[in-house]
Amino acid sequence: MKIKVRSLVAILILLILSFILLSVFIAAHPIFQMDIEISLFMQLYQANWLDKFMLAISFFGELPYSLLMVLVVAGIFFQQKFKREAYFISSILLSGLIILGIKSIINRPRPTSFYVRLVEINRFQSYPSGHVLSYTIFFGFMIVLMNTIHDIPIVTKKIINSISIFFLILIAPSRIYLGAHWFTDTVGGFLLGLICLFPLCYFYLNREREIK
């Protein structure tokens, strides 16, 4: 068990260091040639149906829908007598404060039409991607819950796991395709999402189930 805990701590430290190094690099190089090339590659094929599909993928990361998604799902868990799980799901909302703080510090501008095609216009800074962060935490935690709770039907677990994996895989490509983020923005969002997911899962899996 000690070896397992040490391994998890080592992974967390590696994630934090990777995020810090990437953040420092982005602060010094807000426009990065590799980012431009990846964006142009992602936008090689363009179609109206693909625009709508990518916008649909990103829908649940937009305000106020991202807040509603968390609150509705937390409400469903609470109504189904999974009160402790509902409280932990609600705590995901705190990630919004974290992302806004880091965005303000790095202050990286969004991609512009000079470099890429813009399907979606955003107001906040670019790094890290808030969509990727919120999807990583929310859908990542859903996967943890589905593999932890025993009182949920297997079919329901499979459906929720499939939906979660679907959004986790496609959210980063959708943000790049839409011209809303650079590739390194999505990497930063994913790293920060995993960093936030670690303590959430740790306290959920280790605390006694005193809330019922």
ZIGIDA-V53684 format. One record per residue. N is the residue number from 1. SS is DSSP state (h for helix, s for strand, l for the rest). OMEGA is omega in whole degrees, -180 to 180 (NA if undefined). Layout:
n-><N,N>
ss-><SS,SS>
omega-><OMEGA,OMEGA>
//
This chain:
n-><1,2,3,4,5,6,7,8,9,10,11,12,13,14,15,16,17,18,19,20,21,22,23,24,25,26,27,28,29,30,31,32,33,34,35,36,37,38,39,40,41,42,43,44,45,46,47,48,49,50,51,52,53,54,55,56,57,58,59,60,61,62,63,64,65,66,67,68,69,70,71,72,73,74,75,76,77,78,79,80,81,82,83,84,85,86,87,88,89,90,91,92,93,94,95,96,97,98,99,100,101,102,103,104,105,106,107,108,109,110,111,112,113,114,115,116,117,118,119,120,121,122,123,124,125,126,127,128,129,130,131,132,133,134,135,136,137,138,139,140,141,142,143,144,145,146,147,148,149,150,151,152,153,154,155,156,157,158,159,160,161,162,163,164,165,166,167,168,169,170,171,172,173,174,175,176,177,178,179,180,181,182,183,184,185,186,187,188,189,190,191,192,193,194,195,196,197,198,199,200,201,202,203,204,205,206,207,208,209,210,211,212>
ss-><l,h,h,h,h,h,h,h,h,h,h,h,h,h,h,h,h,h,h,h,h,h,h,h,h,h,h,h,l,l,l,l,h,h,h,h,h,h,h,h,h,h,l,l,l,l,l,h,h,h,h,h,h,h,h,h,h,h,h,h,h,l,l,l,h,h,h,h,h,h,h,h,h,h,h,h,h,h,h,l,l,l,h,h,h,h,h,h,h,h,h,h,h,h,h,h,h,h,h,h,h,h,h,h,h,h,l,l,l,l,l,l,l,l,l,l,l,l,l,l,l,l,l,l,l,l,l,l,l,h,h,h,h,h,h,h,h,h,h,h,h,h,h,h,h,h,l,l,l,l,l,l,l,h,h,h,h,h,h,h,h,h,h,h,h,h,h,h,h,h,h,h,h,h,h,h,h,l,l,l,l,l,h,h,h,h,h,h,h,h,h,h,h,h,h,h,h,h,h,h,h,h,h,h,h,h,l,l,l,l,l,l>
omega-><-180,180,180,179,179,179,179,178,179,178,179,179,178,178,-180,179,179,180,179,-180,178,-180,178,179,-179,179,180,-178,-178,175,-173,-174,179,177,-179,-179,179,179,179,177,180,-178,178,177,-180,179,-179,180,180,175,-178,179,-180,176,179,178,-176,-171,-174,176,-179,173,1,-173,178,177,-179,-180,-179,-177,179,-180,177,179,178,178,-180,-179,179,176,174,-172,-179,178,180,179,180,177,179,-179,178,-180,180,-180,178,179,-180,-176,180,179,-179,177,-179,-179,-178,175,178,179,177,172,-180,-179,176,-177,-173,175,-178,176,-178,178,-178,-176,-176,180,-168,-172,-10,-179,179,177,-179,177,-175,179,-180,-180,-174,-177,174,179,177,179,178,-180,-178,179,-179,-178,-176,-173,178,180,-177,-180,179,179,-178,180,-178,177,-179,178,-178,180,179,-178,179,-178,-171,-175,-180,177,-179,-179,179,-180,-178,-178,-178,-177,169,179,-178,174,-178,177,178,178,179,179,-179,177,178,179,179,-179,-178,-180,179,180,-178,-178,178,-176,-175,179,176,-179,-177,-178,179,NA>
//
